[in-house]
Amino acid sequence: AVLEVWVDTDDRGGDADLSILRCAADLANLHPDTGARVLTDDIGMRLRAQQLGLKVVRLPDDHRKPGTALDNVPPV
């Protein structure tokens, strides 16, 4: 199942990535057997998620914007 999270612009305090990662961490804690995964094409978001111990999934090629930093990073 996929859960998309809308981050309220009034509630994110300038760091939407952190709000999304906190939500993913909460979901991972609620469901330790399956965990949560962060789907991203952003290298900074990927690194921050990994630092928090979250599983990261690379965005499928047909959904990626060309010229991003992940062009040269092998899929995990």
Secondary structure, DSSP 8 states (H G I E B T S, - for coil): --------TTTSTT-HHHHHHHHHHHHHHH-TTT--EEEES-HHHHHHHHHTT-EEEE--GGGS-TT-GGGGS---
